[in-house]
Amino acid sequence: MSEIRLRVPNIEHESRSWRIEEIVPDFRLEDVWALPARGRGEDFARLLDVIGSLDLAHGKSRATRLLVAIRRRLGDWLGWDDASRRLPIPGESDVTLSARLPQDLRNTQTARGPRLSGFTPLYCTDVEWAAELSNRTVHAVIHLAWVDEGDGSYGGRLAVYVKPRGRLGAGYMALIAPFRHHVVYPALMRQIGHVWEIPAAQANLGS
């Protein structure tokens, strides 16, 4: 499955009425990827479970394992990921996007959803889940969506919104872009596709 097929134009993602747009209008949409996961409307909960089961640090891709290890080591050395320091969102005084949540989305983050290292869940609906991450380089949001493709069929999508912290953040995002696009995300897609297909394979064996 090629990168061209997996990546989604930002404008296509932004043309849909996602709730996340209400919360991050001042963030940049960095990446959008179509996930190798398709199903019915009720399968979004399963997608969240699949995402929560992934571990790139111990996946099959040697290159991805190395990149994750390097990033973690750099983060430790430079103090980028110090959780004891809650940095404000760039250009604001708030340290979290939770204050921006509309009333109907508040307290929905505990309903279900993956627990990803470094990320704090923001909200969850029947077709969307979002979580934020804050460190010394960027304030970022990961957004998982269940896209209605017609005829009762849905497909998974992953989007990343960012607000870099000054020149350090902007330079860091530019530096890692090739690694994200050509190494990390393809490895992530392979993991998702593998885990997503397991129930189908088990069903075939049992038939």
C-alpha positions in Angstrom: 0.0 0.0 0.0 1.7 3.2 -1.2 2.2 6.5 0.7 0.2 8.2 -2.0 -2.8 6.0 -1.4 -2.6 6.4 2.4 -2.1 10.1 2.7 -5.2 12.3 2.4 -5.2 15.9 1.2 -5.7 18.3 4.1 -8.4 20.1 2.2 -10.4 16.9 1.9 -10.3 16.3 5.6 -11.1 19.9 6.4 -14.1 19.8 4.1 -16.0 17.5 6.6 -17.7 18.8 9.7 -15.4 17.4 12.4 -15.9 18.6 16.0 -12.1 19.0 16.3 -12.3 22.1 14.1 -14.2 23.9 16.8 -11.3 23.3 19.2 -8.1 23.8 17.2 -8.9 26.6 14.7 -5.5 28.2 15.3 -3.6 24.9 15.0 -2.0 23.7 11.7 -3.2 20.5 10.2 0.1 18.7 9.8 -0.8 15.3 8.5 -3.9 13.3 7.5 -3.7 9.5 6.8 -6.3 7.0 5.7 -6.0 4.0 8.0 -6.2 0.4 6.7 -9.3 -0.2 8.8 -12.8 -0.4 7.4 -16.1 -1.5 8.8 -19.6 -0.6 9.9 -20.6 2.4 11.9 -20.4 0.5 15.2 -16.8 -0.5 14.6 -15.3 2.8 15.7 -14.9 1.4 19.2 -12.8 -1.4 17.8 -10.6 1.0 15.9 -9.9 2.8 19.2 -9.0 -0.5 20.8 -6.6 -1.4 17.9 -4.9 2.0 18.2 -4.5 1.5 21.9 -2.8 -1.9 21.4 0.0 -0.6 19.1 3.6 -0.1 20.2 6.0 1.3 17.6 8.9 1.1 20.0 8.6 -2.7 19.8 7.2 -3.2 16.3 8.7 -5.1 13.4 10.2 -2.1 11.7 13.9 -1.8 12.9 14.1 1.8 11.5 11.0 2.9 13.4 12.3 1.3 16.6 15.6 3.2 16.2 13.8 6.5 15.5 11.6 6.1 18.6 14.6 5.2 20.8 16.6 8.2 19.5 13.6 10.6 20.1 13.2 9.3 23.6 16.9 9.7 24.4 16.9 13.2 23.0 13.8 14.1 25.0 15.5 12.8 28.2 18.8 14.7 27.5 17.2 18.0 26.5 14.2 17.9 28.9 11.7 18.1 26.0 9.2 15.8 27.7 9.4 16.8 31.3 5.8 16.1 32.5 6.4 18.1 35.7 6.4 21.3 33.7 3.0 22.1 32.2 3.7 24.5 29.4 1.0 26.9 28.1 -0.3 26.5 24.6 1.9 28.7 22.3 0.5 32.2 22.4 -1.9 31.5 25.3 -2.0 31.1 29.0 -4.0 27.9 29.1 -2.0 24.7 29.4 -4.7 22.4 28.0 -7.3 22.5 25.2 -9.9 21.1 27.6 -11.1 24.6 28.4 -12.1 25.0 24.7 -14.4 22.0 24.7 -18.1 22.7 24.0 -20.3 21.6 26.8 -21.6 18.5 25.1 -18.0 17.2 24.7 -16.8 17.7 28.2 -16.3 14.6 30.3 -16.6 12.3 27.3 -12.9 11.5 27.2 -13.4 8.9 29.9 -16.0 7.0 27.9 -13.6 4.9 25.9 -10.5 5.3 23.8 -6.8 4.4 23.7 -4.3 5.5 26.3 -1.3 6.7 24.3 2.0 7.5 26.0 2.4 11.2 26.5 -1.2 12.1 25.3 -4.1 13.3 27.4 -7.5 12.4 26.0 -9.8 15.4 25.2 -13.1 14.0 24.0 -14.8 11.0 22.3 -17.9 10.7 20.2 -19.4 7.9 18.0 -17.1 8.9 15.1 -14.3 11.0 16.7 -11.6 10.8 19.4 -8.9 13.3 20.2 -6.0 13.7 22.6 -3.4 16.3 23.2 0.3 16.3 23.8 2.5 19.1 25.1 6.2 19.3 25.2 9.0 21.8 24.7 8.8 21.6 20.9 5.1 21.6 20.1 1.5 21.4 21.4 -0.1 18.7 19.3 -3.5 17.0 18.9 -4.0 13.5 17.5 -7.5 13.1 15.9 -9.0 9.7 15.0 -12.1 9.8 12.8 -14.5 7.2 11.4 -15.4 8.5 8.0 -18.8 7.7 6.4 -17.9 6.4 2.9 -21.5 5.7 1.9 -23.6 2.5 1.8 -23.1 1.9 5.5 -19.3 1.6 5.1 -16.8 3.5 7.2 -13.0 4.0 7.1 -10.5 5.1 9.7 -8.5 8.3 9.5 -5.7 9.8 11.6 -5.0 13.5 11.6 -2.4 15.5 13.5 -2.8 19.2 14.4 0.2 21.1 15.7 1.2 24.5 17.2 5.0 24.6 17.2 6.8 26.4 20.0 8.8 29.1 18.2 11.8 28.4 16.0 12.7 25.2 17.9 9.3 23.7 17.3 9.1 24.8 13.7 12.6 23.5 13.0 11.9 20.2 14.8 8.7 19.6 12.8 10.5 20.3 9.5 13.4 18.0 10.4 11.3 15.0 11.3 8.8 15.4 8.5 10.6 13.0 6.1 11.0 10.4 8.9 7.3 10.6 9.8 6.1 10.3 6.2 8.5 7.6 5.0 9.3 5.5 8.1 7.0 6.0 11.1 3.6 6.4 9.5 4.1 3.5 7.0 5.1 1.3 9.9 2.1 2.4 11.9 -0.2 1.6 9.0 1.2 -1.9 8.7 0.7 -2.5 12.4 -2.9 -1.3 12.2 -3.7 -3.3 9.1 -2.3 -6.4 10.6 -4.2 -6.1 13.9 -7.4 -5.1 12.1 -7.4 -8.1 9.8 -6.9 -10.7 12.7 -10.7 -11.0 13.5 -11.5 -11.5 9.8 -8.8 -14.2 9.5 -10.1 -15.9 12.7 -13.7 -15.8 11.3 -12.5 -17.5 8.1 -10.8 -20.2 10.0 -13.9 -20.8 12.0 -16.2 -21.0 9.0 
